Amino acid sequence: MTQWLYQRFTALIMIIYLVIILFYFSLYSFNYESWVAFMSQLWMRLATSIFFVLMIIHAWIGVQNVIEDYIKWIFLKSLINIIFLILTLSQLVYLPYFLLVTFNA
């Protein structure tokens, strides 16, 4: 039941984030300059970081449920869990670098 609640909570926050982006671009024109101006604000980069962390948590819970339901071999379950864990941790390590570092092009 707890995992179910975590997945619903992460989905709700991700929907709120997407509504904010859709609302912003319904008010302003969607082009490269407006996107850079919107995403260069610190609060938006932090919100995007939170969105991706919640998306990773959401995906982790979903993958765990699917693996438990459909894969019966213990070795294959462990292998898939380890691969997904490595991918997830690498995303969490590089996420702040790509979203919070200011690039001067």
MIVOKOL-147299 format. One record per atom (N, C-alpha, C): residue in three letters; chain; residue number from 1; x, y, z; atom name. Coordinates in steps of 0.001 Angstrom, whole numbers. Layout:
// MIVOKOL-147299
ALA;A;NUM;X;Y;Z;CA
...
END
This chain:
// MIVOKOL-147299
MET;A;1;823;-1202;0;N
MET;A;1;0;0;0;CA
MET;A;1;867;1266;0;C
THR;A;2;1991;1216;702;N
THR;A;2;2865;2392;759;CA
THR;A;2;3436;2716;-612;C
GLN;A;3;3870;1685;-1339;N
GLN;A;3;4409;1930;-2678;CA
GLN;A;3;3336;2504;-3599;C
TRP;A;4;2119;2035;-3461;N
TRP;A;4;1014;2556;-4260;CA
TRP;A;4;838;4051;-3991;C
LEU;A;5;883;4436;-2715;N
LEU;A;5;754;5848;-2362;CA
LEU;A;5;1922;6675;-2885;C
TYR;A;6;3135;6139;-2787;N
TYR;A;6;4307;6848;-3323;CA
TYR;A;6;4155;7080;-4818;C
GLN;A;7;3684;6072;-5530;N
GLN;A;7;3525;6240;-6972;CA
GLN;A;7;2460;7268;-7298;C
ARG;A;8;1378;7289;-6560;N
ARG;A;8;330;8279;-6816;CA
ARG;A;8;809;9686;-6482;C
PHE;A;9;1565;9824;-5383;N
PHE;A;9;2102;11123;-4992;CA
PHE;A;9;3075;11647;-6051;C
THR;A;10;3996;10796;-6514;N
THR;A;10;4956;11238;-7525;CA
THR;A;10;4239;11600;-8825;C
ALA;A;11;3220;10836;-9181;N
ALA;A;11;2463;11145;-10397;CA
ALA;A;11;1756;12490;-10267;C
LEU;A;12;1198;12773;-9109;N
LEU;A;12;512;14047;-8894;CA
LEU;A;12;1474;15226;-9013;C
ILE;A;13;2628;15129;-8400;N
ILE;A;13;3602;16225;-8470;CA
ILE;A;13;4110;16396;-9899;C
MET;A;14;4328;15292;-10623;N
MET;A;14;4777;15404;-12015;CA
MET;A;14;3707;16057;-12893;C
ILE;A;15;2443;15761;-12641;N
ILE;A;15;1361;16398;-13398;CA
ILE;A;15;1315;17896;-13109;C
ILE;A;16;1495;18289;-11857;N
ILE;A;16;1514;19711;-11507;CA
ILE;A;16;2647;20422;-12234;C
TYR;A;17;3821;19799;-12281;N
TYR;A;17;4970;20373;-12999;CA
TYR;A;17;4640;20567;-14484;C
LEU;A;18;4062;19549;-15098;N
LEU;A;18;3725;19649;-16519;CA
LEU;A;18;2650;20697;-16776;C
VAL;A;19;1700;20854;-15866;N
VAL;A;19;671;21891;-16014;CA
VAL;A;19;1309;23278;-15945;C
ILE;A;20;2282;23458;-15068;N
ILE;A;20;2987;24750;-14980;CA
ILE;A;20;3671;25066;-16299;C
ILE;A;21;4345;24091;-16886;N
ILE;A;21;5019;24325;-18164;CA
ILE;A;21;4004;24627;-19270;C
LEU;A;22;2937;23861;-19331;N
LEU;A;22;1910;24109;-20355;CA
LEU;A;22;1256;25474;-20164;C
PHE;A;23;1009;25860;-18925;N
PHE;A;23;425;27170;-18647;CA
PHE;A;23;1365;28289;-19092;C
TYR;A;24;2647;28150;-18792;N
TYR;A;24;3622;29177;-19183;CA
TYR;A;24;3655;29335;-20698;C
PHE;A;25;3709;28234;-21415;N
PHE;A;25;3806;28335;-22865;CA
PHE;A;25;2472;28598;-23545;C
SER;A;26;1387;28532;-22824;N
SER;A;26;131;28993;-23404;CA
SER;A;26;40;30515;-23333;C
LEU;A;27;778;31108;-22380;N
LEU;A;27;798;32572;-22255;CA
LEU;A;27;1858;33222;-23129;C
TYR;A;28;2979;32558;-23316;N
TYR;A;28;4104;33131;-24056;CA
TYR;A;28;4392;32274;-25281;C
SER;A;29;5073;32869;-26237;N
SER;A;29;5411;32119;-27447;CA
SER;A;29;6452;31050;-27122;C
PHE;A;30;6362;29960;-27834;N
PHE;A;30;7281;28844;-27601;CA
PHE;A;30;8377;28905;-28643;C
ASN;A;31;9540;29409;-28252;N
ASN;A;31;10716;29410;-29103;CA
ASN;A;31;11951;29203;-28224;C
TYR;A;32;13099;29173;-28834;N
TYR;A;32;14327;28867;-28102;CA
TYR;A;32;14615;29907;-27022;C
GLU;A;33;14448;31166;-27347;N
GLU;A;33;14752;32229;-26385;CA
GLU;A;33;13830;32171;-25170;C
SER;A;34;12548;31933;-25399;N
SER;A;34;11620;31865;-24275;CA
SER;A;34;11895;30621;-23410;C
TRP;A;35;12272;29527;-24065;N
TRP;A;35;12589;28316;-23319;CA
TRP;A;35;13837;28520;-22453;C
VAL;A;36;14874;29138;-23011;N
VAL;A;36;16097;29386;-22244;CA
VAL;A;36;15815;30347;-21094;C
ALA;A;37;15031;31374;-21341;N
ALA;A;37;14703;32329;-20279;CA
ALA;A;37;13902;31649;-19168;C
PHE;A;38;12989;30797;-19549;N
PHE;A;38;12166;30091;-18569;CA
PHE;A;38;12987;29095;-17759;C
MET;A;39;13831;28315;-18423;N
MET;A;39;14600;27277;-17742;CA
MET;A;39;15849;27816;-17048;C
SER;A;40;16240;29047;-17312;N
SER;A;40;17441;29583;-16665;CA
SER;A;40;17165;30088;-15253;C
GLN;A;41;15917;30216;-14889;N
GLN;A;41;15588;30654;-13536;CA
GLN;A;41;15892;29521;-12557;C
LEU;A;42;16461;29879;-11411;N
LEU;A;42;16877;28868;-10440;CA
LEU;A;42;15701;28036;-9944;C
TRP;A;43;14569;28667;-9679;N
TRP;A;43;13426;27917;-9164;CA
TRP;A;43;12940;26884;-10180;C
MET;A;44;13058;27209;-11471;N
MET;A;44;12606;26260;-12501;CA
MET;A;44;13592;25115;-12635;C
ARG;A;45;14882;25397;-12515;N
ARG;A;45;15867;24320;-12563;CA
ARG;A;45;15709;23392;-11354;C
LEU;A;46;15419;23967;-10185;N
LEU;A;46;15182;23134;-9006;CA
LEU;A;46;13899;22315;-9162;C
ALA;A;47;12861;22936;-9698;N
ALA;A;47;11605;22206;-9932;CA
ALA;A;47;11814;21079;-10940;C
THR;A;48;12623;21329;-11955;N
THR;A;48;12920;20293;-12944;CA
THR;A;48;13731;19166;-12314;C
SER;A;49;14662;19511;-11441;N
SER;A;49;15429;18486;-10729;CA
SER;A;49;14507;17624;-9875;C
ILE;A;50;13608;18262;-9163;N
ILE;A;50;12651;17518;-8332;CA
ILE;A;50;11765;16639;-9213;C
PHE;A;51;11334;17169;-10354;N
PHE;A;51;10520;16387;-11282;CA
PHE;A;51;11237;15111;-11700;C
PHE;A;52;12505;15233;-12085;N
PHE;A;52;13235;14063;-12552;CA
PHE;A;52;13525;13075;-11422;C
VAL;A;53;13801;13559;-10226;N
VAL;A;53;14002;12654;-9092;CA
VAL;A;53;12713;11890;-8805;C
LEU;A;54;11586;12595;-8817;N
LEU;A;54;10303;11921;-8596;CA
LEU;A;54;9977;10953;-9723;C
MET;A;55;10366;11302;-10949;N
MET;A;55;10132;10404;-12070;CA
MET;A;55;10965;9126;-11926;C
ILE;A;56;12191;9252;-11427;N
ILE;A;56;13033;8085;-11208;CA
ILE;A;56;12439;7208;-10107;C
ILE;A;57;11956;7822;-9022;N
ILE;A;57;11316;7059;-7954;CA
ILE;A;57;10071;6350;-8481;C
HIS;A;58;9280;7053;-9261;N
HIS;A;58;8067;6492;-9853;CA
HIS;A;58;8413;5290;-10739;C
ALA;A;59;9435;5441;-11566;N
ALA;A;59;9843;4352;-12447;CA
ALA;A;59;10395;3177;-11651;C
TRP;A;60;11158;3466;-10593;N
TRP;A;60;11725;2387;-9775;CA
TRP;A;60;10619;1526;-9165;C
ILE;A;61;9610;2166;-8608;N
ILE;A;61;8497;1422;-8011;CA
ILE;A;61;7758;616;-9078;C
GLY;A;62;7539;1221;-10230;N
GLY;A;62;6847;512;-11308;CA
GLY;A;62;7624;-685;-11812;C
VAL;A;63;8911;-521;-11997;N
VAL;A;63;9739;-1636;-12472;CA
VAL;A;63;9778;-2748;-11429;C
GLN;A;64;9878;-2386;-10157;N
GLN;A;64;9888;-3406;-9101;CA
GLN;A;64;8591;-4215;-9105;C
ASN;A;65;7470;-3539;-9270;N
ASN;A;65;6178;-4244;-9302;CA
ASN;A;65;6066;-5164;-10504;C
VAL;A;66;6510;-4700;-11657;N
VAL;A;66;6443;-5528;-12860;CA
VAL;A;66;7365;-6734;-12730;C
ILE;A;67;8577;-6516;-12210;N
ILE;A;67;9518;-7627;-12036;CA
ILE;A;67;8946;-8665;-11072;C
GLU;A;68;8379;-8209;-9963;N
GLU;A;68;7813;-9145;-8991;CA
GLU;A;68;6642;-9928;-9570;C
ASP;A;69;5849;-9298;-10422;N
ASP;A;69;4662;-9955;-10962;CA
ASP;A;69;4974;-10936;-12087;C
TYR;A;70;5942;-10609;-12946;N
TYR;A;70;6091;-11356;-14184;CA
TYR;A;70;7354;-12188;-14302;C
ILE;A;71;8374;-11922;-13511;N
ILE;A;71;9626;-12676;-13637;CA
ILE;A;71;9764;-13582;-12425;C
LYS;A;72;9875;-14862;-12678;N
LYS;A;72;9901;-15839;-11597;CA
LYS;A;72;11321;-16288;-11237;C
TRP;A;73;12264;-16204;-12152;N
TRP;A;73;13625;-16638;-11867;CA
TRP;A;73;14316;-15623;-10973;C
ILE;A;74;14850;-16092;-9870;N
ILE;A;74;15510;-15208;-8902;CA
ILE;A;74;16738;-14534;-9519;C
PHE;A;75;17524;-15306;-10299;N
PHE;A;75;18726;-14736;-10915;CA
PHE;A;75;18360;-13621;-11880;C
LEU;A;76;17347;-13833;-12696;N
LEU;A;76;16939;-12813;-13668;CA
LEU;A;76;16375;-11583;-12963;C
LYS;A;77;15617;-11796;-11896;N
LYS;A;77;15116;-10666;-11105;CA
LYS;A;77;16271;-9834;-10562;C
SER;A;78;17249;-10520;-9994;N
SER;A;78;18403;-9824;-9421;CA
SER;A;78;19187;-9086;-10491;C
LEU;A;79;19385;-9708;-11637;N
LEU;A;79;20125;-9085;-12731;CA
LEU;A;79;19427;-7819;-13222;C
ILE;A;80;18140;-7902;-13434;N
ILE;A;80;17381;-6728;-13892;CA
ILE;A;80;17400;-5635;-12828;C
ASN;A;81;17254;-6003;-11574;N
ASN;A;81;17303;-5010;-10494;CA
ASN;A;81;18660;-4310;-10433;C
ILE;A;82;19735;-5068;-10580;N
ILE;A;82;21070;-4473;-10536;CA
ILE;A;82;21290;-3538;-11717;C
ILE;A;83;20894;-3962;-12906;N
ILE;A;83;21049;-3102;-14093;CA
ILE;A;83;20231;-1827;-13940;C
PHE;A;84;19002;-1970;-13506;N
PHE;A;84;18148;-785;-13337;CA
PHE;A;84;18673;117;-12221;C
LEU;A;85;19226;-468;-11165;N
LEU;A;85;19805;323;-10082;CA
LEU;A;85;21012;1118;-10569;C
ILE;A;86;21873;498;-11365;N
ILE;A;86;23041;1201;-11901;CA
ILE;A;86;22601;2353;-12801;C
LEU;A;87;21628;2106;-13668;N
LEU;A;87;21123;3170;-14539;CA
LEU;A;87;20499;4305;-13735;C
THR;A;88;19737;3949;-12731;N
THR;A;88;19067;4950;-11899;CA
THR;A;88;20070;5786;-11117;C
LEU;A;89;21045;5144;-10511;N
LEU;A;89;22048;5891;-9748;CA
LEU;A;89;22889;6792;-10653;C
SER;A;90;23201;6322;-11862;N
SER;A;90;23953;7179;-12779;CA
SER;A;90;23126;8398;-13192;C
GLN;A;91;21835;8221;-13353;N
GLN;A;91;20977;9369;-13670;CA
GLN;A;91;20931;10348;-12504;C
LEU;A;92;20837;9833;-11293;N
LEU;A;92;20786;10707;-10115;CA
LEU;A;92;22102;11453;-9897;C
VAL;A;93;23222;10842;-10293;N
VAL;A;93;24522;11498;-10139;CA
VAL;A;93;24667;12638;-11147;C
TYR;A;94;24283;12409;-12388;N
TYR;A;94;24481;13412;-13426;CA
TYR;A;94;23359;14432;-13537;C
LEU;A;95;22234;14169;-12949;N
LEU;A;95;21087;15076;-13037;CA
LEU;A;95;21399;16486;-12535;C
PRO;A;96;21946;16655;-11333;N
PRO;A;96;22228;18025;-10870;CA
PRO;A;96;23238;18747;-11754;C
TYR;A;97;24195;18017;-12284;N
TYR;A;97;25200;18652;-13139;CA
TYR;A;97;24555;19253;-14383;C
PHE;A;98;23696;18502;-15028;N
PHE;A;98;23090;18992;-16269;CA
PHE;A;98;22031;20049;-16051;C
LEU;A;99;21365;20009;-14916;N
LEU;A;99;20271;20954;-14708;CA
LEU;A;99;20677;22209;-13937;C
LEU;A;100;21679;22121;-13085;N
LEU;A;100;21995;23240;-12227;CA
LEU;A;100;23257;24004;-12629;C
VAL;A;101;24074;23446;-13514;N
VAL;A;101;25268;24144;-13959;CA
VAL;A;101;24879;25116;-15062;C
THR;A;102;25396;26310;-14977;N
THR;A;102;25117;27328;-15995;CA
THR;A;102;26130;27189;-17120;C
PHE;A;103;25633;27011;-18318;N
PHE;A;103;26495;26897;-19486;CA
PHE;A;103;26528;28245;-20209;C
ASN;A;104;27694;28659;-20572;N
ASN;A;104;27853;29903;-21347;CA
ASN;A;104;28217;29532;-22768;C
ALA;A;105;27246;29612;-23647;N
ALA;A;105;27493;29230;-25031;CA
ALA;A;105;27817;30433;-25870;C
END
